[in-house]
Structure formats: C-alpha cells, structure tokens
Amino acid sequence: MDLGPVEYLMLSFPGNKFNGEISKAIADLVENGTVRILDLTFIIKDADGTTAVFEYDELEEASGFQDIDGSADGLLSEEDLEIAAEALSPNSSALLMVWEDVWAADFQAAVLACGGEVITGERVPREIVQAAFAGIDS
C-alpha cells in the first residue's frame, strides 16, 4: 500500500469538555484532500481514573464524526490506547488521531525516487513560532 507521510496527534480536553466542534475542521481537511483518516479514537477518563475508548464511528450522531470519510479499523493497538489513557489526566478526554498527509504524497514519492530520506522532522509548537515571529523586526 502506497501512503504519503503518516502522522499522529493526541489532543487533551481537561474537564471532559470535548463537545465535538472539531469534527467540522477534520471533515474539511478530509473533503479537500489534505488528509486521509487512518484511525480516530476517543478516550474518556473519569475523575476516579476509569477509562473508556470509542472509535469515531461509535459516537453519537450529534457529534458530527459519522460524516467524516475515513477508517476506524483499529490501526491503534490496545497497547497504544493503554499508553495514551495512562498519559491522560483524570476527569479529561482525548482525541487520538492517525492520518495520512495526502497533500505530501507526491513530494514523498519524488524524494524516494531520487534516493532521498527523511533525517529528522518535528512539529514546532505554536507558541514557539508565535514568539519567533514576534521577535522579528518588520
């Protein structure tokens, strides 16, 4: 299976205040061909530490996630989900998302075709970028 670069992200929502508003933004990314969802899982941890895990296709229709075209085939293992749940604070929830960067597939193929390889890469936190731009004299 040819894939573009694949990334993952875990977002935490303290106080279990996740309300599903993010579903529209994810749906837009899928619809415009930017990403392809490979797995999308929700973890809820109660105040007493009890956890529950839901694939996005198991959520209530009101959440808006049923309209997202993608896969919920269990790409994330039980061990992955246990590690994520352990990292989650009590009385909070998380969205764990794995996606293919469809937008970068052609670029990746070109790099591979000329024998190139990724040496390193990292997502730069928003706060660091904002501080860097704030320090640039215009």
LONUNU-504755 format. One line per 2 residues: number of its first residue (from 0); for each residue x, y, z of C-alpha. Coordinates in steps of 0.25 Angstrom, whole numbers, plus 5000, padded with zeros to 4 digits. Example, Ala and Ser with C-alpha at 12.3 -4.5 7.8 and 13.67 -1.06 7.14 Angstrom:
0) 5049:4982:5031; 5055:4996:5029
END
This chain:
0) 5000:5000:5000; 5006:5013:4996
2) 5004:5024:5006; 5008:5038:5008
4) 5014:5042:5021; 5007:5038:5033
6) 5005:5046:5046; 4998:5044:5059
8) 4993:5054:5069; 4987:5053:5083
10) 4979:5065:5088; 4974:5066:5102
12) 4962:5073:5107; 4962:5075:5122
14) 4949:5074:5130; 4943:5065:5119
16) 4939:5078:5112; 4940:5072:5098
18) 4928:5076:5090; 4931:5071:5076
20) 4933:5085:5069; 4946:5079:5064
22) 4938:5069:5055; 4935:5080:5044
24) 4950:5084:5043; 4954:5070:5042
26) 4943:5067:5031; 4948:5079:5023
28) 4962:5074:5023; 4957:5061:5018
30) 4948:5067:5008; 4958:5076:5002
32) 4968:5064:5000; 4978:5069:5011
34) 4978:5057:5020; 4972:5043:5020
36) 4968:5038:5033; 4974:5025:5037
38) 4969:5024:5051; 4962:5033:5060
40) 4959:5029:5075; 4953:5036:5087
42) 4958:5033:5101; 4950:5038:5113
44) 4956:5037:5127; 4946:5039:5139
46) 4951:5046:5152; 4953:5033:5158
48) 4962:5028:5147; 4953:5019:5140
50) 4955:5020:5125; 4946:5017:5113
52) 4950:5016:5098; 4942:5019:5086
54) 4945:5019:5071; 4939:5031:5064
56) 4929:5023:5057; 4923:5018:5070
58) 4920:5032:5075; 4906:5038:5075
60) 4902:5044:5062; 4901:5058:5069
62) 4916:5058:5070; 4917:5060:5055
64) 4928:5050:5053; 4920:5040:5046
66) 4920:5049:5034; 4935:5048:5033
68) 4940:5039:5022; 4952:5031:5027
70) 4955:5018:5035; 4953:5013:5049
72) 4959:4999:5046; 4967:4999:5059
74) 4981:5003:5054; 4984:5008:5068
76) 4987:4995:5077; 4981:4992:5090
78) 4995:4996:5096; 4995:5009:5089
80) 4982:5013:5095; 4986:5008:5109
82) 4998:5017:5108; 4990:5029:5103
84) 4980:5026:5114; 4991:5026:5125
86) 4996:5039:5120; 4982:5046:5121
88) 4979:5053:5134; 4967:5049:5142
90) 4954:5056:5138; 4958:5059:5124
92) 4957:5053:5110; 4966:5052:5098
94) 4965:5050:5083; 4975:5041:5077
96) 4977:5043:5062; 4985:5036:5052
98) 4985:5042:5038; 4992:5041:5024
100) 4997:5055:5019; 4991:5053:5005
102) 4996:5067:5001; 5010:5062:5003
104) 5009:5048:4996; 5015:5053:4982
106) 5026:5061:4989; 5030:5048:4997
108) 5030:5040:4984; 5039:5050:4978
110) 5049:5049:4990; 5049:5034:4990
112) 5050:5033:4974; 5064:5041:4976
114) 5068:5033:4987; 5065:5043:4998
116) 5061:5040:5012; 5056:5048:5024
118) 5067:5050:5034; 5058:5058:5044
120) 5046:5065:5046; 5037:5071:5057
122) 5025:5079:5059; 5028:5093:5064
124) 5019:5097:5076; 5010:5109:5072
126) 5015:5117:5084; 5030:5116:5079
128) 5026:5120:5065; 5018:5132:5070
130) 5029:5136:5079; 5039:5135:5068
132) 5031:5144:5059; 5028:5154:5070
134) 5043:5155:5071; 5045:5159:5056
136) 5046:5173:5053; 5037:5177:5041
END
